[in-house]
Amino acid sequence: MINMEFLLKVMAALFATVGIEEYIKNFFKPKNKVWYAVLMLPLSVGCYVAVELLPLWVIGSILTVGGVQLSYQTLVQGYK
C-alpha cells in the first residue's frame, strides 16, 4: 500500500520539477533536446530533497515558480 504522505511529496516534487524545467527553457535553447532529459534527473532529485528536508517556505517558493511558469504557458500562451 502506498503511503499518501509519500505520494503527496512525490507529486509536489513532480510539479516543481516540471515548472522549473520549463522556466529554465526560457534561458537555454540547446540544439540537442536530450539536455532537457539530462537536466530532469538532478532537478527531480533536488526538488524531492527540497520537499523532504528543507523548510516549507523553500518548496513553497519552488512550487510557486513552477506554478507561475506552467500557468503562463497554459493560460496566457494557450489563449493567444
C-alpha positions in Angstrom: 0.0 0.0 0.0 1.3 3.5 -0.9 1.6 6.0 1.9 -0.5 9.1 1.0 2.1 11.5 2.5 4.8 10.0 0.3 2.6 10.3 -2.7 1.9 13.9 -2.0 5.6 14.6 -1.6 6.3 13.0 -4.9 3.5 15.0 -6.6 4.8 18.2 -5.2 8.4 17.4 -6.4 7.0 16.4 -9.8 5.1 19.7 -10.2 8.1 21.7 -9.1 10.5 19.8 -11.4 8.3 20.4 -14.5 7.7 24.0 -13.7 11.4 24.8 -13.0 12.5 22.9 -16.2 10.0 24.9 -18.3 11.3 28.1 -16.6 14.9 27.1 -17.5 13.9 26.5 -21.1 13.3 30.3 -21.4 17.0 30.9 -21.0 18.7 27.9 -22.6 17.8 26.6 -26.1 20.2 23.8 -26.9 20.0 22.3 -30.4 20.0 18.8 -28.9 16.9 18.4 -26.8 18.4 15.4 -24.9 19.9 18.0 -22.5 16.4 18.6 -21.1 16.1 14.9 -20.2 19.5 15.0 -18.6 18.6 18.1 -16.7 15.4 16.4 -15.4 17.3 13.8 -13.3 19.3 16.1 -10.9 16.4 18.6 -10.9 14.0 15.8 -9.8 16.3 14.7 -7.0 16.8 18.3 -5.9 13.1 19.0 -5.8 12.3 15.9 -3.8 15.1 16.7 -1.4 13.6 20.1 -1.0 10.2 18.6 -0.2 11.7 16.1 2.2 14.3 18.1 4.1 14.0 21.8 3.6 11.7 24.2 5.4 8.2 24.5 3.9 8.9 28.1 2.5 11.6 26.7 0.3 9.5 24.1 -1.5 6.6 26.6 -1.5 8.8 29.0 -3.4 9.9 26.4 -5.8 6.3 25.3 -6.4 5.2 28.9 -6.9 7.8 29.5 -9.6 6.8 26.2 -11.2 3.1 27.0 -11.0 3.5 30.5 -12.4 5.5 29.2 -15.4 3.1 26.4 -16.1 0.1 28.7 -15.7 1.6 31.3 -18.0 2.2 28.6 -20.7 -1.2 27.1 -20.3 -3.4 30.1 -19.8 -1.7 33.0 -21.5 0.2 31.4 -24.3 -2.5 28.8 -24.9 -5.1 31.6 -25.2 -3.1 33.5 -27.8 
